[in-house]
Amino acid sequence: MSESPALPSVSREWHLRSRPVGWPKPEDFALVEAPVPTPGDGQILVRNTYLSVDPYMRGRMSAAKSYAAPFELGKVMQGGAVGEVVASNAEGIAVGDHVLHFFGWREYAALDAKHAVKVDPQAAPESAYLGVLGMTGLTAYAGLLRTASFKEGDVVFVSGAAGAVGSQVGQLAKLKGASRVIGSAGSDEKVRLLVDEYGFDAAFNYKSGPVGEQLRKAAPDGIDVYFDNVGGDHLEAAIGSLNQGGRIAVCGMISVYNNTEPAPGPRNLARLIQTRGRIEGFLVGDHYDLQPQFVQEVGPWVASGALKYRETVVEGIENNLEAFLGVLRGDNTGKMIVKL
């Protein structure tokens, strides 16, 4: 086994102590010290440099059956991370390589090499592989192009548009020939960002008035595609503005994640009959076959600056939980990243 000299003996990691009811509380979690693991046969040890916090993690904190196994109580949580390999017991990955993997919420991770993907920190900043060129970027790409069957000339509406996924959906739609792109966000500052920096044709603050009214004003000729990150009144508004043959890709519904009672569904689903509209949910995990095509197409846009992205960076593993809660509150602009 090859390894870097003088590794520390202790790694800090976040454990789930109890399953949150409604909004997660600090006492549901614990930051604990654990021995730095030794990689077994076929494994690598990674010193994590950046960790990802994402809305879907809220679902894994509940015991309810979902598309991903719940986090185990009293054990370290998981999430996207990038870092440097500091010990290797595996062929094909050497000490000094940088990898993307799924063992976040901790400082050091030992994992099977087959669960790591090498990344090039020269081609793009390491943190980009957690966002614009990582899972959030692929989510935007697959949801828009495959699930929503985007085509040139479409009018596209994106909710949660200043977030990591939403901001990329809008820009991809523009780069691929949308006739009009509209976004919603939760502050006037984010609305300005969407129009001035990301090139959306129109945007509105959903807190400033009824979403349906604001959408009709922004898209007087209706919409062909709705990329849903929010659910609730946004989904109802989108159905109300859907053109014939319109498509809705459901990526997330952050507005209902902390509800303890089921949220009422859209009251206008009958419009789907009239418009022959389609609503389809999707998971990025079903679309990893698109990853090579995605990086090949989007990588140059990121490198040239044609596709812009923002990151909200929080420093220190001790602030990992606060960063996650910030995502649920909407504190972030673009991808929320924790730098170790």
DACORMO-V177790 format. One record per pair of residues at least 12 apart in sequence whose ideal C-beta (glycine too) atoms are under 7 Angstrom apart, sorted by the first residue. I is the first residue (numbers start at 1). J is the second residue. D is the distance in Angstrom with one decimal. If there is no record, write none. Layout:
{{I,J,D} {I,J,D}}
This chain:
{{1,87,6.2} {1,88,6.7} {1,89,4.6} {2,87,6.9} {2,88,5.5} {2,94,6.9} {2,95,5.0} {3,86,6.2} {3,87,3.5} {3,95,6.2} {4,86,4.3} {4,87,6.8} {4,95,5.8} {7,36,5.8} {7,86,6.1} {8,36,6.0} {9,35,6.4} {9,36,6.0} {10,33,5.0} {10,35,6.7} {10,36,6.6} {11,34,5.6} {11,36,4.8} {11,106,6.0} {11,107,4.4} {11,108,4.0} {12,31,5.9} {12,33,5.7} {12,107,5.3} {12,317,5.2} {13,32,6.2} {13,34,5.6} {13,76,4.4} {13,105,6.2} {13,106,3.6} {13,107,6.9} {14,29,5.9} {14,31,5.7} {14,76,6.6} {14,77,5.5} {14,105,4.4} {14,320,5.7} {14,321,6.5} {15,29,6.9} {15,30,4.9} {15,32,5.6} {15,74,6.0} {15,75,6.1} {15,76,5.8} {16,28,6.8} {16,29,6.3} {16,61,6.2} {16,71,4.7} {16,73,5.7} {16,77,5.7} {17,29,6.0} {17,30,5.1} {17,73,6.9} {18,73,7.0} {19,61,6.1} {19,62,5.9} {19,63,5.8} {20,61,5.4} {21,260,6.5} {22,258,5.4} {22,260,5.2} {23,258,5.0} {24,61,6.5} {24,325,6.5} {26,321,6.6} {29,321,5.3} {31,318,6.2} {36,108,4.8} {37,108,6.7} {37,110,3.8} {38,110,6.9} {39,87,5.4} {39,89,4.7} {39,110,4.6} {40,89,6.5} {41,89,5.8} {42,89,6.5} {42,90,5.1} {42,112,5.9} {42,113,5.9} {43,89,5.3} {43,90,6.2} {43,110,5.5} {43,111,6.2} {43,112,5.6} {43,113,6.4} {44,85,5.1} {44,87,6.8} {44,88,4.9} {44,90,5.5} {44,93,5.3} {44,111,6.5} {44,113,5.2} {44,116,6.2} {45,86,5.4} {45,87,3.9} {45,108,6.3} {45,110,5.1} {46,83,4.2} {46,84,6.9} {46,85,5.7} {46,86,7.0} {46,99,6.1} {46,101,6.4} {46,108,7.0} {46,109,5.0} {46,111,7.0} {47,83,5.2} {47,84,5.3} {47,86,4.9} {47,108,5.8} {48,81,4.6} {48,83,4.0} {48,104,6.6} {48,106,6.7} {48,107,6.0} {48,108,7.0} {48,109,6.2} {48,340,5.6} {49,82,6.1} {49,83,4.8} {49,84,6.4} {49,126,5.9} {49,340,5.8} {50,81,6.7} {50,82,5.1} {50,126,5.7} {50,127,4.8} {50,130,5.9} {50,337,5.4} {50,338,6.8} {50,339,5.8} {51,79,6.3} {51,81,5.0} {51,104,4.2} {51,105,6.5} {51,320,6.2} {51,338,4.2} {51,340,6.8} {52,79,5.3} {52,80,3.6} {52,81,6.7} {52,104,6.0} {52,130,4.4} {52,337,6.6} {53,79,6.6} {53,320,6.8} {53,323,4.9} {53,324,4.1} {53,327,5.5} {53,336,5.2} {53,338,6.4} {54,79,6.8} {54,327,6.7} {55,252,5.9} {55,254,5.2} {55,257,6.5} {55,327,5.8} {55,328,6.7} {57,79,6.1} {57,324,6.4} {58,257,4.8} {58,258,7.0} {58,328,6.4} {67,283,5.7} {76,105,6.0} {76,106,5.5} {77,105,4.2} {78,102,5.8} {78,103,6.1} {78,104,6.4} {78,105,6.5} {79,104,3.6} {79,105,5.5} {80,102,6.1} {80,104,5.7} {80,130,5.1} {80,134,6.5} {80,135,5.9} {81,101,5.9} {81,103,6.2} {81,104,3.7} {81,109,6.9} {82,98,6.5} {82,99,6.9} {82,100,5.1} {82,119,6.3} {82,126,4.8} {82,129,5.3} {82,130,6.0} {83,99,6.7} {84,96,6.8} {84,98,5.6} {85,97,4.7} {85,99,6.1} {90,113,3.5} {92,113,6.7} {93,113,5.0} {93,116,6.4} {93,118,6.7} {97,118,5.7} {98,118,7.0} {98,119,5.3} {98,121,5.1} {98,126,6.3} {99,116,4.0} {99,117,6.3} {99,118,5.6} {99,119,6.5} {100,116,7.0} {100,117,4.7} {100,119,5.1} {100,129,5.0} {100,134,6.6} {101,115,5.9} {101,116,4.5} {102,115,6.6} {105,320,6.2} {107,317,5.8} {107,340,6.1} {124,302,6.3} {127,311,5.9} {127,337,5.0} {128,302,6.8} {130,335,6.6} {130,337,6.1} {131,164,5.2} {131,309,6.4} {131,311,6.4} {131,335,3.4} {132,168,6.4} {132,302,5.7} {132,309,4.2} {133,295,6.2} {133,298,6.8} {133,299,6.4} {133,302,6.3} {135,284,5.8} {136,164,4.2} {136,165,5.0} {136,168,6.9} {136,335,5.9} {137,168,5.7} {137,294,6.8} {137,298,6.2} {138,284,5.5} {138,287,6.7} {138,290,6.6} {138,291,6.0} {138,294,5.3} {139,165,5.1} {139,251,6.3} {139,284,4.3} {140,165,5.0} {140,168,3.9} {140,169,4.5} {140,172,6.0} {141,172,6.4} {141,290,6.4} {141,294,4.7} {141,298,6.6} {142,282,6.8} {142,284,6.1} {142,287,3.7} {142,290,5.4} {143,169,6.9} {143,227,6.0} {143,249,4.5} {143,251,5.2} {143,282,5.6} {144,169,5.3} {144,172,5.7} {144,173,6.2} {144,227,6.2} {144,249,7.0} {146,287,6.3} {147,249,4.1} {147,280,5.4} {147,282,4.3} {148,225,4.7} {148,227,6.4} {148,247,4.6} {148,249,4.0} {149,247,5.6} {150,173,6.4} {150,176,6.6} {150,225,5.8} {152,176,6.7} {152,177,3.6} {153,177,6.5} {153,179,5.0} {154,178,5.4} {154,179,6.7} {154,224,4.0} {154,225,5.2} {155,178,7.0} {155,179,5.8} {155,180,4.6} {155,219,5.8} {155,221,6.7} {155,222,6.7} {155,223,4.8} {155,224,5.0} {156,173,4.4} {156,178,5.0} {156,181,4.9} {156,223,6.9} {156,224,7.0} {156,225,4.5} {156,227,6.9} {157,182,4.7} {157,215,6.5} {157,219,6.4} {157,223,4.6} {157,226,4.8} {157,238,5.9} {158,170,5.0} {158,183,4.9} {158,227,4.6} {159,184,4.9} {159,228,5.9} {159,229,5.1} {159,230,4.0} {159,234,4.3} {160,229,3.3} {160,230,5.2} {160,254,6.4} {161,183,2.8} {161,184,5.9} {161,185,5.4} {161,194,5.5} {161,200,6.8} {161,203,6.6} {162,185,4.2} {162,190,3.8} {162,193,5.9} {162,194,6.1} {162,333,5.6} {163,229,6.4} {164,334,5.4} {164,335,3.7} {165,229,6.2} {165,251,6.3} {166,183,6.6} {166,229,5.4} {167,198,5.4} {167,309,6.8} {167,334,6.1} {168,309,7.0} {169,227,4.8} {170,183,5.4} {170,194,7.0} {170,198,5.8} {170,200,5.2} {171,198,5.5} {171,199,6.5} {171,307,5.2} {171,308,6.9} {174,199,5.3} {175,301,6.5} {175,306,6.6} {175,307,6.7} {180,201,4.8} {180,219,6.7} {181,200,5.0} {181,201,5.4} {182,200,6.7} {182,201,6.6} {182,202,4.8} {182,203,6.7} {182,215,7.0} {182,218,4.6} {182,219,5.4} {183,200,4.7} {183,203,4.4} {184,203,6.9} {184,204,5.7} {184,206,4.7} {184,211,6.7} {184,234,6.5} {185,203,6.4} {185,205,6.5} {186,205,6.7} {186,206,6.3} {186,207,6.0} {186,330,5.1} {187,205,6.3} {188,205,5.5} {190,333,6.4} {191,203,4.5} {191,204,6.4} {191,205,5.2} {193,333,6.6} {197,308,5.9} {198,308,6.1} {202,218,4.1} {204,218,5.9} {211,233,4.8} {211,234,5.5} {211,237,4.2} {212,236,6.9} {212,237,4.0} {212,240,5.4} {215,237,4.8} {215,241,5.3} {216,241,6.1} {219,241,5.8} {222,241,5.2} {222,242,6.6} {222,243,4.1} {223,238,6.5} {223,241,5.0} {223,242,6.2} {223,243,6.4} {223,246,6.4} {224,243,5.3} {224,246,5.4} {225,246,6.9} {225,247,5.4} {226,238,3.7} {226,248,4.5} {227,249,5.4} {227,251,6.4} {228,248,6.1} {228,249,6.7} {228,250,4.8} {228,251,6.1} {229,251,5.4} {229,252,4.8} {229,254,6.3} {230,253,6.4} {230,254,5.8} {230,255,5.0} {231,253,3.0} {231,255,5.2} {231,256,5.5} {232,255,4.1} {232,256,6.3} {232,263,6.0} {235,266,5.3} {236,266,4.0} {236,267,6.4} {236,268,5.9} {239,266,5.5} {239,268,5.2} {239,269,6.7} {239,271,5.3} {239,272,6.8} {239,277,7.0} {240,268,5.7} {240,271,6.6} {242,271,6.5} {242,275,4.9} {242,277,4.7} {243,275,6.6} {244,275,5.2} {244,276,6.1} {245,276,5.7} {246,275,5.6} {246,277,4.6} {247,278,5.1} {248,277,6.8} {248,278,6.8} {248,279,4.4} {249,280,6.2} {249,282,6.1} {250,279,6.3} {250,280,6.8} {250,281,4.2} {251,282,6.8} {257,328,6.9} {258,328,6.8} {309,334,5.7} {310,333,5.0} {310,334,3.1} {311,334,5.2} {311,335,5.1} {311,337,5.2} {312,332,4.0} {312,333,5.7} {312,334,6.2} {312,336,5.0} {313,337,5.1} {313,339,5.3} {314,338,5.1} {315,339,5.1} {317,340,5.6} {319,338,6.7} {320,338,5.1} {323,336,5.5} {323,338,5.1}}
